[in-house]
Amino acid sequence: MSSLPSKMKGVIIEKTGGTEVLQYKTDLPVPSPGDGQVLVKNDYVGINYIDTYFRTGLYPAPKYPYILGREAEGTVVKAGSGELYGLKEGDKVLMLSEGTYAEYTAANAAKAVKVKEGLEAKVGAAALLQGLTALTLIREAHPVKKGDWVLVHAAAGGTGLWLVQLLKAVGANVIGTASTQEKVDLAKKAGAEHMINYSHEDVKSKVMELTKDAGCIAVFDGVGKTTFDLSLDCLARKGSMVSFGNASGAVPPVTIGRLSAKNARLMRPTLFNYIVTREEFEHYVEELMDFVTKDKLDVRIHDTYALSDVARAHNDLEGRKTTGKLLLDPSK
Ligand code: NDP
């Protein structure tokens, strides 16, 4: 494509901190696609909690200045060299890539796929990272079976709503937690038959009442620090405690002997280690898209923010004001 600009809009950080370190720029260089990469003009960029970890320094950025972002939907505008998995100029793609808080991203073709016919751009951008996370968690972190009792924290959040819908689709009994009545109603509508508003209900006693004192065979906990002990308390004997995030802060070191009380499994998985190979990535994308289309999953978009309004988006996410997915529109 001959008409590519040399400068683009984007959001960088030069140091870690609060939302004040997010810098909206209009003169960042448009990257060149290298070996195994395609240059993508982003239509919609997914916001994920992990972006806040890089901003605060909980996870170290590989370099500074650093463009945040991990996923987007857009159009291939230039092909790099090497293995591109059949991607070419003009293809609409969904991708997992660093540096997506920008108009253009040089993305690893191995983690990009063509958008399925009929899939709305916003839905695709909202689906990939959180949907794949939820899917790999219920398939591999704890392979959930029909009839299993499962506890999901932050059930009305982005990843939470995916977990709830996928768990319902595989026939699990879902117990969710949330902080407000609005969130409780939303997660119930998505398929969490039993919701606990932890602002005024005791989670452990409610879980034990529902499971007739057995507890849940799996707990999916993306809240982290504040819920870890509670999650272990809610676990069934021989259950899987799946700690997959740090929304409330990192879980402090755990003494392994604590697991013997229930012969529990403890896991700390990340999506990226379930989709290392192209085959793994394609397998889960295919399965996720099947769920979205055949099971008619509702991909809830909380709001679409202008790139220049990224600080408000991070504040809303960290302030627990959101339900479902937050997107950025890089053209604004
Ligand atoms: P969410 O949309 O779920 O937002 C976070 C939610 O966590 C809030 O809405 C809130 O729900 C709950 N929460 C409870 N305590 C706090 C707190 N102290 N501060 C902020 N939020 C709190 O975000 P995401 O779906 O983007 O991410 C959810 C979790 O999943 C994160 O920990 C993230 O890191 C993790 N994750 C992990 C991945 C992996 O590969 N391991 C991949 C993707 C996400 P409520 O008010 O109802 O309590």
Residues whose N, C-alpha, C, O or C-beta is under 5 A from the ligand:
A	BS01	NDP	N48 Y49 I50 L129 T133 A154 G157 G158 T159 G160 T177 A178 S179 K183 G222 V223 F244 G245 N246 A247 S248 P269 T270 L271 F272 L317 E318 R320 T322 G324
